[in-house]
Amino acid sequence: MSTETSHSAPPQSAFGTGRSGLVLPAILLLLGIYLSIGIITMEVPDGAKQPGPKFFPILITIAIFILAALLSMQLLRNPEPVPDDRQGYRSYSDWKTVALVAAGFLAFALLLVPAGWLISASLLFWTVAFALGSKNWAQVLAIAVVFASVIQLAFGAALGLNLPSGILEGLIG
């Protein structure tokens, strides 16, 4: 009788196995490069107030690069688990949610000028929350209106930029 047991190492897999999520950081990297080019080529008028029109795009671009780096490090350190039975593995896309969010963005783009920022942004926020499964519609709508209002005030007061007022022209614009 032998007390020796054989411990076999797990089978080696290709480097890309379980790392399909690296597509998202690559897309974020491309988006960051695109925004960087836009910031560099942006023409700023001489009389622009500080912090200027480049400030927020720079912050967003930095955040995108940081997020891409963090996601890449996470996926390189801890690849996604790959099921043993690859025949039974099937991915799932929730096309209803994708369609609702896309419809919300389309409605936002079409309603921004005629309805104004407050209404179109509130509708967009509410649509995305609804598409992602929120059940309390009234609460989400209230949060959406407050959120859109705060953004409207921040752009107006802090940056001196006016977002479209639309049908609420006399009340907020």
C-alpha positions as CSV (number, residue, x, y, z in Angstrom):
1,M,0.0,0.0,0.0
2,S,1.4,3.3,-1.0
3,T,0.9,6.6,0.9
4,E,1.9,8.6,-2.1
5,T,-0.9,10.6,-3.7
6,S,-0.6,12.2,-7.0
7,H,-1.6,15.8,-7.1
8,S,-2.1,17.0,-10.6
9,A,-1.9,20.6,-11.5
10,P,-5.0,22.1,-13.1
11,P,-4.8,22.1,-16.8
12,Q,-3.2,25.1,-18.4
13,S,-5.4,27.3,-20.5
14,A,-4.7,29.9,-23.0
15,F,-4.1,33.5,-21.8
16,G,-7.3,34.8,-23.3
17,T,-9.5,32.2,-21.5
18,G,-11.9,33.9,-19.1
19,R,-10.7,37.3,-20.2
20,S,-13.3,38.3,-22.7
21,G,-14.3,41.1,-20.4
22,L,-11.1,42.9,-21.5
23,V,-13.2,44.1,-24.5
24,L,-14.9,46.7,-22.2
25,P,-11.7,48.3,-21.0
26,A,-10.5,48.4,-24.6
27,I,-13.7,50.3,-25.6
28,L,-13.2,52.6,-22.6
29,L,-9.6,53.2,-23.7
30,L,-10.7,54.1,-27.2
31,L,-13.4,56.4,-25.8
32,G,-10.8,58.1,-23.6
33,I,-8.5,58.6,-26.6
34,Y,-11.3,60.1,-28.6
35,L,-12.3,62.5,-25.8
36,S,-8.6,63.5,-25.3
37,I,-8.3,64.4,-29.0
38,G,-11.5,66.4,-28.7
39,I,-10.2,68.2,-25.6
40,I,-6.9,69.0,-27.3
41,T,-8.6,70.3,-30.4
42,M,-11.3,72.3,-28.6
43,E,-11.2,76.0,-29.3
44,V,-11.8,78.0,-26.1
45,P,-12.9,81.6,-26.5
46,D,-10.6,84.1,-24.8
47,G,-13.4,85.4,-22.5
48,A,-14.3,81.9,-21.1
49,K,-14.9,81.9,-17.4
50,Q,-12.8,79.6,-15.1
51,P,-12.7,76.6,-14.8
52,G,-13.6,76.7,-18.5
53,P,-15.3,74.4,-21.0
54,K,-12.4,71.9,-20.9
55,F,-12.6,71.2,-17.1
56,F,-15.5,68.7,-17.0
57,P,-14.4,66.8,-20.1
58,I,-10.9,66.5,-18.6
59,L,-12.4,65.1,-15.4
60,I,-14.6,62.6,-17.3
61,T,-11.7,61.5,-19.5
62,I,-9.4,60.9,-16.5
63,A,-12.2,58.9,-14.8
64,I,-12.6,56.8,-18.0
65,F,-8.8,56.1,-18.2
66,I,-8.8,55.1,-14.5
67,L,-11.8,52.9,-14.9
68,A,-10.3,51.2,-17.9
69,A,-7.0,50.5,-16.0
70,L,-8.8,49.2,-12.9
71,L,-11.1,46.9,-15.0
72,S,-8.1,45.6,-16.9
73,M,-6.1,44.9,-13.7
74,Q,-9.1,43.1,-12.2
75,L,-9.7,40.9,-15.3
76,L,-6.0,40.1,-15.6
77,R,-5.6,39.1,-12.0
78,N,-8.9,37.2,-11.7
79,P,-10.2,35.9,-15.0
80,E,-13.9,35.0,-15.3
81,P,-14.5,31.4,-14.5
82,V,-15.1,29.2,-17.5
83,P,-17.6,26.4,-17.1
84,D,-16.3,22.8,-17.5
85,D,-19.2,22.0,-19.8
86,R,-18.8,24.5,-22.6
87,Q,-21.5,22.9,-24.7
88,G,-24.2,23.7,-22.1
89,Y,-22.9,27.3,-21.6
90,R,-25.1,29.9,-23.1
91,S,-24.9,33.7,-22.7
92,Y,-28.0,35.7,-22.3
93,S,-28.8,39.3,-23.5
94,D,-31.7,41.2,-22.1
95,W,-32.8,42.8,-25.3
96,K,-35.9,44.3,-23.7
97,T,-33.8,46.3,-21.3
98,V,-31.4,47.4,-24.1
99,A,-34.4,48.5,-26.2
100,L,-35.9,50.5,-23.4
101,V,-32.7,52.3,-22.6
102,A,-32.1,53.0,-26.3
103,A,-35.6,54.3,-26.6
104,G,-35.0,56.5,-23.6
105,F,-31.8,58.0,-25.2
106,L,-33.6,58.5,-28.5
107,A,-36.5,60.3,-26.7
108,F,-34.0,62.4,-24.8
109,A,-32.3,63.4,-28.1
110,L,-35.6,64.2,-29.8
111,L,-37.2,66.1,-26.9
112,L,-34.2,68.0,-25.6
113,V,-34.8,71.2,-27.6
114,P,-38.7,71.3,-27.7
115,A,-39.3,70.0,-24.2
116,G,-36.2,71.3,-22.5
117,W,-33.5,69.7,-20.3
118,L,-35.6,69.3,-17.2
119,I,-38.3,67.3,-18.8
120,S,-36.1,65.3,-21.2
121,A,-33.4,64.4,-18.7
122,S,-36.0,63.4,-16.1
123,L,-37.7,61.2,-18.7
124,L,-34.3,59.6,-19.6
125,F,-33.5,58.9,-15.9
126,W,-36.9,57.5,-15.3
127,T,-36.8,55.3,-18.4
128,V,-33.4,53.8,-17.5
129,A,-34.5,53.1,-13.9
130,F,-37.7,51.5,-15.2
131,A,-35.7,49.4,-17.7
132,L,-33.4,48.2,-15.0
133,G,-36.3,47.0,-12.9
134,S,-37.3,49.8,-10.5
135,K,-40.8,49.2,-9.1
136,N,-41.4,52.6,-7.4
137,W,-42.1,54.8,-10.4
138,A,-43.2,57.8,-8.4
139,Q,-40.1,57.9,-6.3
140,V,-37.8,57.4,-9.3
141,L,-39.6,60.2,-11.1
142,A,-39.2,62.6,-8.1
143,I,-35.5,61.7,-7.9
144,A,-35.1,62.2,-11.7
145,V,-36.6,65.7,-11.5
146,V,-34.4,66.7,-8.5
147,F,-31.3,65.2,-10.3
148,A,-32.1,67.0,-13.6
149,S,-32.8,70.3,-11.7
150,V,-29.5,70.1,-9.8
151,I,-27.6,69.6,-13.1
152,Q,-29.5,72.5,-14.7
153,L,-28.6,74.7,-11.7
154,A,-24.9,73.5,-11.7
155,F,-24.5,74.3,-15.4
156,G,-26.2,77.7,-15.1
157,A,-24.6,78.9,-11.9
158,A,-21.2,77.2,-11.9
159,L,-20.4,77.2,-15.6
160,G,-22.5,80.0,-17.0
161,L,-24.0,77.7,-19.6
162,N,-27.7,77.5,-20.3
163,L,-29.3,74.2,-21.0
164,P,-32.4,74.2,-23.2
165,S,-35.5,75.3,-21.3
166,G,-38.0,74.1,-23.8
167,I,-41.6,74.6,-22.9
168,L,-40.6,75.8,-19.4
169,E,-38.8,78.8,-20.9
170,G,-40.6,81.4,-18.8
171,L,-40.2,79.5,-15.5
172,I,-36.6,78.4,-15.5
173,G,-34.8,80.1,-18.3
